[in-house]
Amino acid sequence: MIGIIRHSLVATAILFVVPTALASSHQCADLKNMKLAIDEYHLELDSKKPICTKVPGTIKVRIKNPPNSDHVIAAGDVTVAQKPESPLTITGNNSANRLELVISVTGNASPDEEAKFFITVKDVGVLDPKVRVVDTDVLMRLLTHAIEDSLGILGLDWEDVARVAAMQLESTE
C-alpha cells in the first residue's frame, strides 16, 4: 500500500514539474500559474513571455480581481482580439466564467511565428501580449525532454513511469 502511495505521489509530482520545465525550456509563459490581475487602476498579465500554443489552440488565463477592489469584473468585461497585422485569428472573453479568460487561436502560421493581440478590460484598459506558435512535433519533443529532466531530478526513468502506470491501472480495475 505504501508503495502505491509513493508511486502515485511521484506521478503527481511529475505532472506539476513538467509544465513549468516545458514553459521555461521554450521561452513561453507559464500558463499553469499565469494570472491577469485587474483592479480599478491596475491591469497586468504577470508573464512577459509569449503565450505558446499549437494552432488551433485554446488558452485559459485566470483572472485575479482583488476582493477589496472598487472595480468588480463581470462576465463579458474582458475581451480578446488580434491586432490588424496578426497572421492568426485570436478571440476570447470571460463570458463563461467571470474569473477565467478563454482565448481561441486559429488560422495559419509557421512554428515560432508570433502574433500580437489585445486584451481589453471594460473601464480599466488594454494590454497587448503575444502568442507564439509551437509545432505539435516540437511541443512533443520539448515535453519529452522536460519529462526526462523531471524524472532525472526525482531519480526515476521511463521504466519507473511504466510501473507506476501499470500499478494505477491495476488499482482502478
RODO-2510 file (C-alpha; in nm, 4 decimals, decimal comma):
residues 173
     n   res          X          Y          Z
     1     m     0,0000     0,0000     0,0000
     2     i     0,2811     0,2431     0,0885
     3     g     0,4458     0,1611    -0,2469
     4     i     0,1280     0,2563    -0,4351
     5     i     0,1028     0,5846    -0,2439
     6     r     0,4711     0,6593    -0,3109
     7     h     0,4328     0,5898    -0,6834
     8     s     0,1135     0,7972    -0,7025
     9     l     0,2926     1,0877    -0,5349
    10     v     0,5785     1,0561    -0,7835
    11     a     0,3351     1,0593    -1,0770
    12     t     0,1623     1,3659    -0,9320
    13     a     0,4973     1,5398    -0,8812
    14     i     0,5874     1,4771    -1,2453
    15     l     0,2616     1,6365    -1,3596
    16     f     0,3400     1,9519    -1,1596
    17     v     0,7083     1,9798    -1,2543
    18     v     0,6764     1,9117    -1,6285
    19     p     0,4596     2,2100    -1,7360
    20     t     0,6933     2,4552    -1,5640
    21     a     1,0011     2,2934    -1,7189
    22     l     0,8332     2,2914    -2,0603
    23     a     0,7411     2,6584    -2,0404
    24     s     1,0890     2,7689    -1,9386
    25     s     1,2579     2,5441    -2,1967
    26     h     1,0857     2,7189    -2,4875
    27     q     1,0723     3,0741    -2,3538
    28     c     0,6988     3,0510    -2,3092
    29     a     0,4716     3,1913    -2,0426
    30     d     0,3901     2,9509    -1,7595
    31     l     0,0187     2,9039    -1,8324
    32     k    -0,0443     2,6970    -1,5225
    33     n     0,0412     2,9918    -1,2985
    34     m    -0,0385     3,2848    -1,5286
    35     k    -0,2796     3,5463    -1,3976
    36     l    -0,4408     3,8566    -1,5378
    37     a    -0,4561     4,0981    -1,2417
    38     i    -0,7321     4,3580    -1,2700
    39     d    -0,8089     4,6444    -1,0341
    40     e    -0,9591     4,9886    -1,0889
    41     y    -0,6233     5,1496    -1,1760
    42     h    -0,4157     4,8411    -1,2470
    43     l    -0,4030     4,5863    -1,5282
    44     e    -0,1210     4,3339    -1,5567
    45     l    -0,0507     3,9997    -1,7201
    46     d     0,2105     3,8517    -1,4856
    47     s     0,4295     3,6960    -1,7564
    48     k     0,6400     3,8913    -2,0019
    49     k     0,6982     3,5836    -2,2213
    50     p     0,4752     3,4975    -2,5182
    51     i     0,1893     3,2541    -2,4655
    52     c     0,2786     2,9393    -2,6608
    53     t     0,0156     2,7254    -2,8278
    54     k    -0,0352     2,4984    -3,1226
    55     v    -0,2833     2,6139    -3,3850
    56     p    -0,5719     2,5729    -3,3495
    57     g    -0,5468     2,6102    -2,9749
    58     t    -0,7293     2,7273    -2,6660
    59     i    -0,5619     2,9108    -2,3805
    60     k    -0,7118     2,9707    -2,0376
    61     v    -0,5846     3,2508    -1,8137
    62     r    -0,7016     3,3038    -1,4561
    63     i    -0,8306     3,6498    -1,3698
    64     k    -0,7360     3,7909    -1,0314
    65     n    -0,9782     4,0595    -0,9188
    66     p    -0,8905     4,1561    -0,5596
    67     p    -1,1830     4,1170    -0,3189
    68     n    -1,1350     4,4712    -0,1805
    69     s    -1,1368     4,6280    -0,5278
    70     d    -1,3853     4,9005    -0,6145
    71     h    -1,3938     4,7624    -0,9682
    72     v    -1,5553     4,4184    -0,9893
    73     i    -1,5111     4,2225    -1,3125
    74     a    -1,8338     4,0836    -1,4542
    75     a    -1,8744     3,8105    -1,7155
    76     g    -1,8007     3,9593    -2,0588
    77     d    -1,5927     4,2540    -1,9276
    78     v    -1,2679     4,1063    -2,0631
    79     t    -1,2363     4,0577    -2,4389
    80     v    -0,9585     3,9493    -2,6740
    81     a    -0,8935     4,0380    -3,0401
    82     q    -0,5913     4,0065    -3,2671
    83     k    -0,4075     4,3143    -3,3882
    84     p    -0,4728     4,4043    -3,7542
    85     e    -0,1324     4,2760    -3,8743
    86     s    -0,1724     3,9407    -3,6965
    87     p    -0,1331     3,6247    -3,9079
    88     l    -0,3749     3,4484    -3,6705
    89     t    -0,7327     3,4945    -3,5594
    90     i    -0,7269     3,5441    -3,1838
    91     t    -1,0557     3,5861    -2,9991
    92     g    -1,1874     3,5309    -2,6499
    93     n    -1,3621     3,6594    -2,3422
    94     n    -1,4545     3,5796    -1,9848
    95     s    -1,8245     3,5169    -2,0539
    96     a    -1,8426     3,1556    -1,9333
    97     n    -1,6605     3,2244    -1,6045
    98     r    -1,6006     3,5830    -1,4938
    99     l    -1,2613     3,4888    -1,3419
   100     e    -1,1294     3,2908    -1,6408
   101     l    -1,0291     3,4341    -1,9760
   102     v    -1,0634     3,1796    -2,2587
   103     i    -0,8600     3,2624    -2,5696
   104     s    -0,9048     3,0838    -2,9046
   105     v    -0,6205     3,0874    -3,1597
   106     t    -0,6925     2,9783    -3,5196
   107     g    -0,5509     3,0352    -3,8654
   108     n    -0,2272     2,9565    -4,0470
   109     a     0,1125     3,0433    -3,9072
   110     s     0,4560     2,8845    -3,9112
   111     p     0,6148     2,7435    -3,5955
   112     d     0,7871     3,0134    -3,3880
   113     e     0,5860     3,2849    -3,5622
   114     e     0,4440     3,5362    -3,3162
   115     a     0,1126     3,7180    -3,3276
   116     k     0,0111     4,0178    -3,1215
   117     f    -0,3326     4,0681    -2,9742
   118     f    -0,5265     4,2963    -2,7410
   119     i    -0,6793     4,2098    -2,4046
   120     t    -0,9369     4,4796    -2,3325
   121     v    -1,0888     4,5188    -1,9870
   122     k    -1,4019     4,7316    -1,9712
   123     d    -1,3444     5,0588    -1,7806
   124     v    -0,9810     4,9645    -1,6980
   125     g    -0,7540     4,9466    -2,0035
   126     v    -0,5800     4,7407    -2,2714
   127     l    -0,2813     4,5043    -2,2772
   128     d    -0,1027     4,3778    -2,5894
   129     p     0,0646     4,0397    -2,5278
   130     k     0,1927     3,7922    -2,7885
   131     v     0,1134     3,4357    -2,8918
   132     r     0,3949     3,2123    -3,0221
   133     v     0,3002     2,9223    -3,2491
   134     v     0,4558     2,5916    -3,1487
   135     d     0,4571     2,2949    -3,3864
   136     t     0,2960     1,9845    -3,2344
   137     d     0,6063     1,7725    -3,3029
   138     v     0,8307     2,0338    -3,1408
   139     l     0,5919     2,0548    -2,8483
   140     m     0,6080     1,6759    -2,8035
   141     r     0,9910     1,6774    -2,8194
   142     l     1,0052     1,9577    -2,5641
   143     l     0,7573     1,7754    -2,3434
   144     t     0,9600     1,4532    -2,3668
   145     h     1,2786     1,6397    -2,2773
   146     a     1,1042     1,8146    -1,9846
   147     i     0,9688     1,4819    -1,8561
   148     e     1,3144     1,3216    -1,8799
   149     d     1,4659     1,6138    -1,6880
   150     s     1,1940     1,5860    -1,4222
   151     l     1,2425     1,2114    -1,3940
   152     g     1,6178     1,2654    -1,3543
   153     i     1,5568     1,5135    -1,0720
   154     l     1,3379     1,2536    -0,8999
   155     g     1,5898     0,9738    -0,9638
   156     l     1,3496     0,7874    -1,1929
   157     d     1,3453     0,6674    -1,5531
   158     w     1,0831     0,5655    -1,8129
   159     e     1,0635     0,2124    -1,6665
   160     d     0,9571     0,3623    -1,3329
   161     v     0,6849     0,5579    -1,5124
   162     a     0,5630     0,2392    -1,6836
   163     r     0,5493     0,0594    -1,3458
   164     v     0,3521     0,3470    -1,1902
   165     a     0,1085     0,3465    -1,4833
   166     a     0,0611    -0,0311    -1,4550
   167     m     0,0035    -0,0044    -1,0786
   168     q    -0,2544     0,2698    -1,1294
   169     l    -0,4366     0,0631    -1,3902
   170     e    -0,4435    -0,2366    -1,1525
   171     s    -0,5733    -0,0235    -0,8642
   172     t    -0,8645     0,1086    -1,0750
   173     e    -0,9757    -0,2334    -1,2005
***
